């Protein structure tokens, strides 16, 4: 926690005037001065550490405003379908078989990041194909969106799923022509089995350790965790943040992938609400799911899909059910949010927020919408009027953009409309929704600026934003979404020294060069949590 001076740099402050300065002084975990190199060097004494940035960028630490920490860490310890070697189902099945040979019988064999459009066969593996992987383990292959999976017969048996099992509300069990389950589980059908396949506490701790290290490597200093396995998962995040297993500051949404309403009701009965905690861990908003995946596609829309005139997606709750959960939560002081991708789901959440604010007026509630994919102009104006903060995912274009055009037609041109948000003074964050997409902030910044799909087509040129706007979305706007803008999100005196040093100047880089920028050092509260170079950084 000694004094350190960082000089001769390109310091992106993200302050009100977007000032670029040369140097920063930090001491006892806080920023104590910002200015020119000459000014900052005047603070040097015998015990001061001086770091020459050599014209590299120093910027506020990245705040990932919607990330599934446990899920990502667990995925790293499983089979990644994003492995470039996995381009066929045969290659996937071989990787699963290899992984099964390394773990005790009875444990789940998991794969993540599956995308049928990237596989040569263009489909999910069947139940019978997964049965050939192992007869000693349940197997689950999770789609990249996290809303669908394919499982083997052992996995179906654990879930009690047979030909006589009815589809759960908000979900579907895939079936063969003869009515037998084919292994595919969609939305709540997947979420229910996913809950049964939850990790042990030791597995969660290891997942958190791995995830935190990977996040630090990309300059991430705070995370808004979007939940996974429910009560146990939320409290595991709290324990691991408090003990230092997770280095980042954690703002934990209160919910679950399966039956989130039960988790919300549990925490509503406790004497806590949004903001409770300390600098390491705070409880965030209560969170529900209102619809499905943008790439599935299963989002809930007011007009049918362009690719399927009879499909409007799926939705989980009636308006009255959402009101009954969120209006009391708002009254008690909770921030509220929900996964709402389609415009019908966004309508539903905005209706609830509007009622809550009318019944129980509250200044600066900062309710959120997670993702807010297919946004209409009238909804954007409602968000502004209600003070709602959306958390869009421009990174999705780089992986799923071509499918958006196919499924949503012209509506894709204004998906995740960052330029419109910022023109209207709506402080939208930028997030990758890891592990749905690559959490590297450089990928997210590039995608926000270019909106390029894998094919190279630009989707919604009018919604492209500038570099400093993208950096603000990843920093100060994200801090604002967790009521922490007075402590983090910009390089200003008195704030935590949560900083990232890049390996070069980002301001002078060409747009496509941003993808190659790396993190040299990540600092949280004045302490280095990641250092790429083993060379001395002092002068």
C-alpha positions as CSV (number, residue, x, y, z in Angstrom):
1,X,0.0,0.0,0.0
2,X,3.1,2.3,-0.4
3,X,3.0,5.4,-2.5
4,X,3.5,4.9,-6.2
5,X,3.8,7.4,-9.0
6,X,2.9,6.4,-12.5
7,X,4.4,8.9,-15.0
8,X,4.9,9.6,-18.7
9,X,1.7,7.9,-19.7
10,X,-1.5,8.3,-21.7
11,X,-3.9,8.5,-18.7
12,X,-7.5,8.3,-19.7
13,X,-9.3,9.7,-16.7
14,X,-12.9,9.2,-17.8
15,X,-13.7,12.3,-15.8
16,X,-16.5,14.7,-16.7
17,X,-14.4,16.3,-19.4
18,X,-12.7,13.1,-20.7
19,X,-9.3,14.6,-19.8
20,X,-6.2,12.8,-20.9
21,X,-3.3,13.5,-18.6
22,X,0.3,12.2,-18.1
23,X,0.6,10.9,-14.5
24,X,-1.1,9.7,-11.4
25,X,-0.1,9.3,-7.7
26,X,-1.6,6.5,-5.6
27,X,-1.2,5.9,-1.9
28,X,-2.9,3.6,0.7
29,X,-5.1,2.2,-2.1
30,X,-6.5,5.5,-3.3
31,X,-5.7,8.0,-6.0
32,X,-4.1,11.0,-4.4
33,X,-3.1,13.2,-7.4
34,X,-3.7,13.4,-11.2
35,X,-1.7,15.7,-13.5
36,X,1.5,16.2,-15.5
37,X,4.6,14.1,-15.0
38,X,6.4,17.1,-13.6
39,X,3.6,17.8,-11.1
40,X,3.4,14.2,-9.9
41,X,7.1,13.8,-9.5
42,X,7.1,16.6,-7.0
43,X,5.4,14.2,-4.7
44,X,8.3,11.7,-4.7
45,X,10.1,10.9,-1.5
46,X,12.7,8.2,-0.5
47,X,10.1,5.4,-0.2
48,X,8.1,6.3,-3.3
49,X,7.9,3.7,-6.2
50,X,8.0,5.4,-9.6
51,X,6.7,3.5,-12.7
52,X,7.5,4.8,-16.1
53,X,4.5,4.1,-18.3
54,X,6.5,5.0,-21.4
55,X,3.5,6.4,-23.2
56,X,1.4,3.3,-22.6
57,X,-2.3,3.8,-21.7
58,X,-3.3,3.9,-18.0
59,X,-7.1,3.8,-17.6
60,X,-9.7,3.0,-14.9
61,X,-10.1,-0.7,-14.2
62,X,-12.7,-2.5,-16.2
63,X,-16.0,-3.0,-14.5
64,X,-17.8,-6.0,-16.0
65,X,-21.5,-5.2,-15.4
66,X,-23.0,-8.6,-16.2
67,X,-20.9,-11.8,-15.8
68,X,-21.4,-15.3,-14.5
69,X,-18.3,-15.9,-12.5
70,X,-19.0,-19.4,-11.2
71,X,-20.2,-20.6,-14.5
72,X,-17.2,-19.2,-16.3
73,X,-14.7,-20.7,-13.9
74,X,-16.4,-24.0,-14.0
75,X,-16.4,-23.9,-17.8
76,X,-12.7,-23.4,-17.8
77,X,-12.4,-26.7,-15.9
78,X,-14.6,-28.4,-18.4
79,X,-14.6,-29.0,-22.2
80,X,-14.7,-25.8,-24.3
81,X,-16.7,-26.1,-27.5
82,X,-14.9,-22.9,-28.6
83,X,-11.7,-24.9,-28.9
84,X,-10.7,-24.4,-32.6
85,X,-10.1,-28.2,-32.8
86,X,-13.9,-28.8,-32.3
87,X,-15.5,-28.3,-35.7
88,X,-17.4,-31.5,-35.9
89,X,-19.5,-33.6,-33.5
90,X,-17.0,-36.4,-33.8
91,X,-14.3,-34.0,-32.4
92,X,-16.6,-32.9,-29.6
93,X,-17.5,-36.4,-28.6
94,X,-13.8,-37.4,-28.5
95,X,-13.0,-34.4,-26.3
96,X,-15.8,-35.4,-24.0
97,X,-14.6,-39.0,-23.8
98,X,-11.1,-37.8,-22.9
99,X,-12.4,-35.6,-20.2
100,X,-14.6,-38.4,-18.8
101,X,-11.5,-40.5,-18.3
102,X,-10.0,-37.9,-16.0
103,X,-12.8,-37.5,-13.5
104,X,-14.4,-39.9,-10.9
105,X,-17.3,-42.0,-12.1
106,X,-20.6,-40.3,-11.4
107,X,-19.4,-36.8,-11.8
108,X,-20.9,-34.6,-14.5
109,X,-19.0,-34.4,-17.8
110,X,-19.6,-30.8,-18.9
111,X,-19.0,-29.0,-22.2
112,X,-19.8,-25.3,-22.7
113,X,-19.9,-22.8,-25.5
114,X,-21.6,-25.1,-28.0
115,X,-23.0,-23.4,-31.1
116,X,-24.7,-25.6,-33.7
117,X,-24.1,-23.1,-36.4
118,X,-20.3,-23.5,-36.0
119,X,-20.4,-27.3,-36.2
120,X,-20.1,-29.0,-39.5
121,X,-23.2,-31.1,-38.9
122,X,-25.3,-28.0,-38.0
123,X,-27.1,-29.7,-35.1
124,X,-26.8,-30.7,-31.4
125,X,-25.4,-34.1,-30.5
126,X,-28.1,-36.7,-29.9
127,X,-28.8,-38.5,-26.7
128,X,-27.5,-41.7,-28.3
129,X,-24.3,-40.1,-29.4
130,X,-23.7,-38.7,-25.9
131,X,-24.4,-42.2,-24.5
132,X,-21.4,-43.5,-26.5
133,X,-19.1,-41.0,-24.7
134,X,-19.4,-42.8,-21.3
135,X,-21.6,-45.1,-19.4
136,X,-20.1,-44.0,-16.1
137,X,-21.1,-40.3,-16.1
138,X,-24.0,-37.9,-16.8
139,X,-23.0,-35.7,-19.7
140,X,-24.2,-32.1,-20.4
141,X,-23.3,-30.0,-23.5
142,X,-24.4,-26.4,-22.9
143,X,-25.1,-24.0,-25.7
144,X,-23.1,-20.8,-25.8
145,X,-26.2,-18.7,-24.8
146,X,-26.6,-20.8,-21.6
147,X,-30.3,-21.4,-22.2
148,X,-30.2,-24.8,-24.0
149,X,-28.3,-28.1,-23.6
150,X,-28.0,-31.6,-24.8
151,X,-27.6,-34.5,-22.3
152,X,-27.1,-38.2,-22.3
153,X,-29.5,-40.8,-20.9
154,X,-27.9,-40.7,-17.5
155,X,-28.4,-37.0,-17.4
156,X,-32.1,-37.4,-18.3
157,X,-32.5,-40.0,-15.6
158,X,-31.1,-37.7,-13.0
159,X,-33.7,-35.1,-14.0
160,X,-36.4,-37.8,-14.0
161,X,-37.2,-37.0,-17.6
162,X,-39.0,-39.7,-19.6
163,X,-41.4,-39.8,-22.6
164,X,-44.2,-39.1,-20.1
165,X,-42.6,-36.0,-18.7
166,X,-44.5,-32.8,-19.6
167,X,-42.8,-29.7,-20.8
168,X,-42.2,-27.3,-17.9
169,X,-43.7,-23.9,-18.1
170,X,-41.3,-21.7,-20.2
171,X,-39.4,-24.6,-21.6
172,X,-39.4,-27.6,-23.8
173,X,-38.0,-31.2,-23.8
174,X,-36.7,-32.1,-27.3
175,X,-38.2,-35.3,-28.6
176,X,-37.8,-37.8,-31.4
177,X,-40.7,-38.6,-33.7
178,X,-41.7,-41.5,-31.4
179,X,-42.0,-39.1,-28.4
180,X,-38.8,-40.2,-26.6
181,X,-36.7,-37.4,-25.3
182,X,-33.8,-36.8,-27.7
183,X,-31.5,-35.2,-25.1
184,X,-32.2,-31.5,-26.0
185,X,-33.4,-29.3,-23.1
186,X,-34.7,-25.8,-23.9
187,X,-35.0,-22.9,-21.5
188,X,-36.6,-23.9,-18.1
189,X,-36.2,-27.6,-19.0
190,X,-32.4,-26.9,-19.2
191,X,-32.4,-24.6,-16.1
192,X,-34.0,-27.3,-13.9
193,X,-31.5,-29.9,-14.8
194,X,-28.6,-27.4,-14.6
195,X,-29.6,-26.7,-11.0
196,X,-29.5,-30.4,-10.2
197,X,-26.0,-30.5,-11.8
198,X,-24.8,-27.7,-9.5
199,X,-21.2,-27.7,-8.4
200,X,-19.9,-28.6,-4.9
201,X,-18.6,-25.8,-2.7
202,X,-15.0,-26.9,-3.3
203,X,-15.7,-26.8,-7.1
204,X,-17.1,-23.3,-6.8
205,X,-14.1,-22.1,-4.9
206,X,-11.7,-23.4,-7.5
207,X,-14.0,-22.0,-10.2
208,X,-13.8,-18.6,-8.5
209,X,-10.1,-18.7,-8.2
210,X,-9.6,-19.5,-11.9
211,X,-12.1,-17.0,-13.0
212,X,-10.7,-14.2,-10.9
213,X,-7.2,-14.8,-12.3
214,X,-8.5,-14.8,-15.9
215,X,-10.5,-11.6,-15.3
216,X,-7.5,-9.8,-13.8
217,X,-5.4,-10.7,-16.9
218,X,-7.9,-8.7,-19.0
219,X,-7.9,-5.6,-16.7
220,X,-11.2,-6.4,-14.9
221,X,-11.2,-4.9,-11.4
222,X,-14.9,-5.2,-10.5
223,X,-17.7,-7.6,-11.5
224,X,-21.5,-7.5,-11.3
225,X,-22.2,-11.1,-10.9
226,X,-25.4,-12.2,-12.7
227,X,-25.9,-15.3,-10.6
228,X,-26.0,-19.0,-11.4
229,X,-26.9,-21.7,-8.9
230,X,-28.9,-19.7,-6.4
231,X,-28.6,-19.2,-2.6
232,X,-25.4,-21.4,-2.3
233,X,-23.8,-19.6,-5.2
234,X,-24.5,-16.1,-4.0
235,X,-23.1,-16.8,-0.5
236,X,-20.1,-18.6,-2.0
237,X,-19.4,-15.5,-4.0
238,X,-19.6,-13.4,-0.8
239,X,-17.3,-15.7,1.2
240,X,-14.7,-15.9,-1.6
241,X,-14.7,-12.2,-2.2
242,X,-14.3,-11.5,1.5
243,X,-11.5,-14.1,1.8
244,X,-9.6,-12.9,-1.3
245,X,-10.2,-15.9,-3.5
246,X,-11.9,-13.4,-5.8
247,X,-9.6,-10.4,-6.2
248,X,-12.2,-8.2,-7.9
249,X,-14.9,-6.2,-6.1
250,X,-18.2,-8.1,-6.4
251,X,-21.7,-6.7,-6.8
252,X,-23.9,-9.7,-6.7
253,X,-27.3,-9.9,-8.3
254,X,-29.8,-11.8,-6.2
255,X,-31.5,-14.5,-8.3
256,X,-30.7,-17.8,-10.0
257,X,-30.8,-19.4,-13.4
258,X,-33.5,-21.7,-12.2
259,X,-36.5,-20.6,-10.1
260,X,-35.1,-17.2,-9.3
261,X,-38.3,-16.1,-7.7
262,X,-37.5,-18.4,-4.8
263,X,-34.2,-16.8,-4.2
264,X,-35.7,-13.3,-4.5
265,X,-38.4,-14.1,-1.9
266,X,-35.7,-15.6,0.4
267,X,-33.6,-12.4,0.4
268,X,-36.7,-10.2,0.7
269,X,-37.3,-11.8,4.1
270,X,-33.8,-10.9,5.3
271,X,-32.8,-7.6,6.8
272,X,-30.6,-6.6,3.9
273,X,-31.1,-4.9,0.5
274,X,-29.1,-3.5,-2.4
275,X,-25.8,-1.9,-1.3
276,X,-25.3,-4.0,1.9
277,X,-21.7,-5.1,2.2
278,X,-18.3,-3.5,2.0
279,X,-15.6,-2.6,-0.6
280,X,-15.1,-6.3,-1.4
281,X,-18.7,-7.5,-1.7
282,X,-22.1,-5.9,-2.0
283,X,-25.5,-7.3,-2.6
284,X,-26.8,-5.9,-5.9
285,X,-30.3,-5.9,-7.5
286,X,-32.9,-8.7,-7.2
287,X,-33.0,-10.3,-10.6
288,X,-35.6,-12.4,-12.6
289,X,-35.7,-13.9,-16.1
290,X,-38.4,-12.7,-18.4
291,X,-37.5,-14.3,-21.7
292,X,-34.8,-16.3,-23.5
293,X,-31.7,-16.1,-25.6
294,X,-31.0,-13.6,-28.4
295,X,-29.1,-16.2,-30.4
296,X,-31.2,-19.3,-29.4
297,X,-33.4,-17.6,-30.6
298,X,-36.0,-17.6,-27.8
299,X,-36.4,-13.9,-26.9
300,X,-40.0,-12.6,-26.4
301,X,-41.1,-10.2,-29.1
302,X,-44.2,-8.2,-30.0
303,X,-43.8,-9.0,-33.7
304,X,-42.9,-12.5,-35.0
305,X,-39.4,-13.6,-35.9
306,X,-38.4,-12.8,-39.5
307,X,-37.1,-16.4,-39.8
308,X,-40.4,-17.9,-38.4
309,X,-43.7,-16.0,-38.8
310,X,-45.3,-18.1,-36.1
311,X,-42.6,-17.6,-33.4
312,X,-42.7,-14.8,-30.8
313,X,-40.3,-16.5,-28.4
314,X,-40.9,-17.6,-24.9
315,X,-41.7,-15.7,-21.7
316,X,-41.6,-16.8,-18.1
317,X,-43.9,-14.6,-16.0
318,X,-47.3,-12.9,-16.3
319,X,-47.3,-9.1,-15.6
320,X,-49.1,-9.7,-12.3
321,X,-46.5,-12.1,-11.2
322,X,-43.6,-9.8,-11.9
323,X,-45.4,-6.9,-10.2
324,X,-46.0,-9.0,-7.1
325,X,-42.3,-9.7,-6.8
326,X,-40.7,-6.4,-7.8
327,X,-43.0,-3.8,-6.4
328,X,-42.5,-4.9,-2.8
329,X,-38.7,-5.3,-3.5
330,X,-38.6,-1.7,-4.8
331,X,-40.6,-0.5,-1.7
332,X,-38.1,-2.2,0.6
333,X,-35.2,-0.4,-1.1
334,X,-33.9,-3.0,-3.5
335,X,-32.7,-2.2,-7.0
336,X,-34.5,-4.5,-9.4
337,X,-33.5,-5.9,-12.7
338,X,-34.4,-8.7,-15.1
339,X,-33.0,-10.6,-18.1
340,X,-35.2,-9.0,-20.8
341,X,-33.9,-9.3,-24.4
342,X,-37.0,-9.0,-26.6
343,X,-39.2,-5.9,-26.8
344,X,-42.2,-7.6,-25.2
345,X,-40.1,-8.6,-22.2
346,X,-38.7,-5.0,-22.0
347,X,-42.3,-3.7,-22.1
348,X,-43.2,-6.0,-19.2
349,X,-40.2,-4.9,-17.0
350,X,-40.7,-1.2,-17.7
351,X,-44.4,-1.5,-16.8
352,X,-43.5,-3.0,-13.4
353,X,-40.8,-0.3,-12.8
354,X,-43.3,2.5,-13.7
355,X,-45.9,1.1,-11.3
356,X,-43.4,0.7,-8.5
357,X,-42.2,4.3,-8.9
358,X,-45.7,5.6,-9.0
359,X,-46.8,3.7,-5.9
360,X,-43.6,4.2,-3.9
361,X,-41.7,7.2,-5.3
362,X,-38.0,6.9,-4.7
363,X,-35.2,9.2,-5.9
364,X,-32.4,7.6,-7.9
365,X,-33.6,4.0,-7.8
366,X,-31.4,3.1,-10.8
367,X,-33.4,0.0,-11.8
368,X,-31.7,-2.0,-14.5
369,X,-32.5,-4.1,-17.6
370,X,-30.1,-6.9,-18.3
371,X,-29.3,-7.0,-22.0
372,X,-32.2,-5.0,-23.5
373,X,-31.6,-6.5,-27.0
374,X,-34.5,-5.6,-29.2
375,X,-35.3,-2.0,-28.1
376,X,-37.9,0.2,-29.7
377,X,-37.6,4.0,-29.8
378,X,-40.6,4.5,-27.5
379,X,-39.0,2.1,-24.9
380,X,-35.7,4.1,-25.1
381,X,-37.7,7.2,-24.1
382,X,-39.4,5.3,-21.3
383,X,-36.0,4.1,-19.9
384,X,-34.8,7.7,-19.9
385,X,-37.9,9.0,-18.1
386,X,-37.8,6.2,-15.5
387,X,-34.0,6.4,-14.9
388,X,-33.5,2.8,-16.0
389,X,-30.0,1.6,-16.8
390,X,-29.6,-1.0,-19.6
391,X,-26.6,-3.4,-19.9
392,X,-26.3,-4.1,-23.6
393,X,-23.9,-6.7,-25.2
394,X,-22.3,-5.4,-28.4
395,X,-19.8,-8.2,-28.2
396,X,-22.6,-10.6,-29.3
397,X,-22.4,-9.1,-32.8
398,X,-18.9,-10.6,-33.3
399,X,-20.2,-14.1,-32.6
400,X,-23.9,-14.1,-33.3
401,X,-24.6,-11.1,-35.5
402,X,-25.3,-12.9,-38.7
403,X,-28.0,-15.0,-36.9
404,X,-29.6,-11.8,-35.6
405,X,-30.1,-10.5,-39.2
406,X,-31.6,-13.9,-40.2
407,X,-33.9,-14.1,-37.2
408,X,-34.9,-10.5,-36.6
409,X,-34.5,-8.8,-40.0
410,X,-34.3,-5.0,-39.9
411,X,-34.7,-5.0,-36.1
412,X,-31.2,-6.2,-35.8
413,X,-29.9,-2.9,-37.0
414,X,-30.9,-1.2,-33.7
415,X,-30.1,-4.1,-31.4
416,X,-28.1,-3.0,-28.3
417,X,-28.3,0.6,-29.5
418,X,-25.4,2.3,-27.7
419,X,-25.3,5.4,-29.8
420,X,-29.0,6.0,-29.2
421,X,-28.6,5.5,-25.5
422,X,-25.7,7.9,-25.3
423,X,-27.4,10.6,-27.5
424,X,-30.3,10.5,-25.1
425,X,-28.2,10.7,-21.9
426,X,-28.9,7.1,-20.9
427,X,-25.8,5.7,-19.1
428,X,-25.8,2.2,-20.6
429,X,-23.0,-0.1,-19.6
430,X,-21.1,-2.4,-21.9
431,X,-20.8,-6.1,-21.0
432,X,-20.1,-9.4,-22.7
433,X,-22.3,-11.6,-20.5
434,X,-19.5,-14.1,-20.1
435,X,-19.4,-17.0,-20.7
436,X,-22.0,-16.3,-23.5
437,X,-19.3,-14.2,-25.3
438,X,-15.6,-13.4,-24.9
439,X,-15.1,-11.2,-21.8
440,X,-12.0,-9.5,-23.2
441,X,-12.9,-5.8,-22.9
442,X,-10.8,-5.1,-26.0
443,X,-13.2,-7.4,-28.0
444,X,-16.2,-5.5,-26.4
445,X,-14.7,-2.1,-27.2
446,X,-14.0,-3.1,-30.8
447,X,-17.5,-4.6,-31.2
448,X,-19.2,-1.4,-29.8
449,X,-17.2,0.7,-32.3
450,X,-17.7,-1.6,-35.4
451,X,-20.8,-3.8,-34.8
452,X,-19.2,-6.4,-37.2
453,X,-20.7,-9.9,-37.5
454,X,-18.5,-12.9,-38.3
455,X,-19.3,-12.5,-42.0
456,X,-17.9,-8.9,-41.9
457,X,-21.3,-7.2,-42.3
458,X,-21.9,-4.2,-40.2
459,X,-25.1,-4.4,-38.3
460,X,-26.5,-0.9,-37.5
461,X,-23.8,1.5,-38.6
462,X,-25.8,4.4,-36.9
463,X,-25.4,2.7,-33.5
464,X,-21.5,2.5,-33.7
465,X,-19.9,4.6,-30.9
466,X,-16.5,6.2,-30.4
467,X,-13.5,4.8,-28.4
468,X,-13.9,7.1,-25.3
469,X,-17.6,6.4,-25.2
470,X,-16.9,2.6,-25.2
471,X,-14.3,3.0,-22.4
472,X,-16.9,5.0,-20.4
473,X,-19.4,2.2,-20.9
474,X,-17.0,-0.2,-19.4
475,X,-15.9,2.0,-16.5
476,X,-17.9,5.0,-15.1
477,X,-21.3,3.9,-16.5
478,X,-20.8,0.5,-15.0
479,X,-19.8,2.0,-11.7
480,X,-23.0,4.1,-11.9
481,X,-25.1,1.0,-12.4
482,X,-23.9,-0.3,-9.0
483,X,-24.1,3.1,-7.1
484,X,-20.3,3.1,-6.9
485,X,-19.4,6.0,-9.1
486,X,-18.0,8.0,-6.2
487,X,-15.5,5.2,-5.5
488,X,-14.6,3.7,-8.8
489,X,-15.0,4.0,-12.6
490,X,-12.7,7.0,-13.3
491,X,-9.2,8.3,-12.4
492,X,-10.0,11.1,-9.9
493,X,-8.6,12.1,-6.5
494,X,-10.1,10.1,-3.7
495,X,-11.3,7.1,-5.7
496,X,-9.9,3.6,-5.3
497,X,-6.8,3.0,-7.2
498,X,-8.4,0.4,-9.5
499,X,-6.4,0.8,-12.6
500,X,-5.2,-1.1,-15.7
501,X,-2.0,-0.5,-17.7
502,X,-2.2,-1.5,-21.3
503,X,0.8,-2.6,-23.4
504,X,0.6,0.4,-25.7
505,X,-1.4,3.5,-26.5
506,X,-5.1,2.7,-27.2
507,X,-5.8,6.3,-28.4
508,X,-3.3,6.0,-31.3
509,X,-4.3,2.5,-32.3
510,X,-6.3,1.8,-35.4
511,X,-9.7,0.3,-34.7
512,X,-8.8,-3.3,-35.6
513,X,-5.5,-3.0,-33.7
514,X,-7.5,-2.7,-30.5
515,X,-8.2,-6.4,-30.6
516,X,-4.5,-7.1,-30.1
517,X,-4.0,-4.8,-27.2
518,X,-3.0,-6.6,-24.0
519,X,-3.0,-5.8,-20.3
520,X,0.4,-5.2,-18.8
521,X,-0.7,-4.7,-15.2
522,X,-4.0,-4.7,-13.2
523,X,-4.2,-2.9,-9.9
524,X,-7.0,-3.1,-7.4
525,X,-6.9,-0.8,-4.4
526,X,-3.3,0.0,-5.1
527,X,-2.2,-3.7,-5.1
528,X,-1.0,-5.4,-8.3
529,X,-3.2,-8.5,-9.0
530,X,-1.8,-9.2,-12.5
531,X,1.5,-8.4,-14.1
532,X,2.2,-9.7,-17.6
533,X,5.8,-8.7,-18.0
534,X,8.5,-10.1,-15.7
535,X,10.7,-7.2,-16.5
536,X,11.2,-4.4,-13.9
537,X,8.6,-1.6,-14.2
538,X,10.3,0.9,-11.9
539,X,12.6,3.8,-12.8
